Amino acid sequence: LRQIVVRVEYAAFSSFVFTQAHGNFKLLVNAPYVAGGDFVGTVARIGPKCQRLKVGDRVFGLMAMNAPGSLCQFITIPEDWAALSPSDEICSPPQVAALPAGAATAYAALFAKANLQQKEKLLVLGASGNVGSQPISSVIFLHLYPKPMANTHNLWCPMHICCFTM
C-alpha cells in the first residue's frame, strides 16, 4: 500500500471544523468522528509501495472531507495526501498547518471556478488572511499578474509579497 502514518505535530482548527463542532454542517462520515483537516507532522511509518516520502520527513497536508480528521496523535493517509513541509526558516510549522484548506479553497475558486489562465490579470480584494493571501503566491508562481488589495492591519503574508505592484 502507498500509505503513510504521520505523527501529527500541529493541526489547524479551521472554520470548517468549527462549523462541524456546532452541528451546522452535515458530517460526511459516521460517528464516532475525529475532526480536523490541515496538519503538519513527521512520517512515522511508510507502506511498502511508498515512493516519495520516507520515515522522518516533515510533511503537511489536508485530510479528505469523508476521512477521519487530523486532531489526533497519529493519522494514516495515502502518500499523495501529504507534501514535504517548508523549512522552519521559511514558514513555522503552525503557520504551515493553517495553509492547506485555504490554499485548496483559493485554488478551487481561481482555477476550477474562474478558469484563470496564464498571463491574465487578477484583482484580489481582501488579500489577507488564509484564503485571501493564497491567490497571490499561487498566481505569482504561475506567472500571472496579481493586484492585491488589503488593509495592512489585517494582513498575514509570510513572504511579504503584498508589496507587489503592477
N, C-alpha and C positions, 0 to 999 in steps of 0.2 A: 504493500500500500504506500501511496505517496502522502502519508500523514505525518504530522509532527506534533509533539507535546511541547507546549510553551509554558514556562513558569511565568505567570503574569506579575509584572512589577508595578505597572500603572494601568488603570482603566478609567476611561472618561465617563462621567455621569452626565450624559447629553440630554438635550431637551426631549429626545425620543424616549429615553429611559425614564425621565421624569414624568412624561405623559403616560407611559405604561404603568408606572407606580401609582398613579392617581386614577387608574381604571378608565382613562379616556381614549384608549387605543386598544382595539381588539388584539389579543395575543394570537400569534400565528402558530404557536406550539402549545401542547397540553401542559398543565400543571403536573408536578412542580416545575417551576421555570426559574432559570438563573438569568437575571437581567444583564445588560451591558452590551456594548458594541465595539468601541475603539479600545485598543490595548497596545502596550509595549511590554516586552518580556524577553526572556532568554530561552533559546531552544534547549530543552532538557533531553528529548529523545527524538529520533527520526525513524521513519519507516524504511523498509528495505529498498524501496524504489525511489526514494528522495534523491534529487539531483542538484538542486540549487543551494540548499541550506545544510548546515552541519551543527552538531551539538556545540553549544557555547555562543552561537551567533545571537546578537541582539536584533530582534525583529519587531515590527509593528504591523497592525492590520485592522480589519473590520470584520466582525462576525456577520454571517448571513442573518436576515431577519427571522428565519424559521429555525435557527440553531440556538442551542444554549448560549448564554451570554458570557461576557468577559469579566464580570465582577466576582471572580473566584481565584483560587491559588494557581490552578493548572487548567489549560484548555487543550483539547485535541482537535486539530483542524487540518484540512487539506493544505499541503505545502504552498499551493497557489494563493491562499488567503493571506499570506504574510510576505513582507518585503524586509530587506535589511534596513535597520534604523539608521538615520543620520548620526554622525558622531555628536557627542555631548557639546563640542565646541560650536557646532552649527545650530543645534536646537536641543534643549534639555529633554530628557525622557518624558516628563509630564506634559510638555508642550507637544511633543510628537504624538503622545497618546490622544490628544484632542484633535488631531488633524484628519484622520481618515473619513469620518462621517461628513465633515464639512467639505472635504475635497471631493467625495463621491457626489454630494449634493450639487456642488458647483459644476462638476464635470457633466452631470446629467442635464443640468439647465443649459449649459453652453453648447454642448455637442450633440446630445440626444434630442433636446427640445428645440433649441435655436439653430442648430446645424451650422455653427460657426466654422468658417473656412479660413485657411491661411491668407495673410495679407489684408484681412478685414480689420476694421477699427471697432473698438468696444468701449462704450461708456459704462463705467461701473459706479452707480450711485450707491452710497453706503458701503464703500470698500474698506470696511473694518470688521472686526470680529472674525469668527472662524469661517463661515461661509462667504462673507463679503470680501475677505482678503485672498481667498483661494483663487478666484479667477485671474488675479494679477500675475501670480507666479506661473499659473498654467498657460496663460496666453503669451507671456514673455518667452517661456520655454518653446512654444510652438511658433515663434516669430510672428505674432500678431501685434497689434498696436493698441494697448490699453490706455485709457484715460481715467484713472481712478479719482474719485471724489469722496472725501470722508472728513468728518470732524476729527481733528487730531487728538482731542481729549479722549475719544473712544477707540483710538487706533491701536491695534495689535498687529504688528507686522515684523516678524523676526529678522528679516533681511533688509529692512528699511528701504524697500523698493518703492514705497509710496511717494518718493521724491521724483519719480519718473515723470517726465513731461514730454509732450509731443513737439 
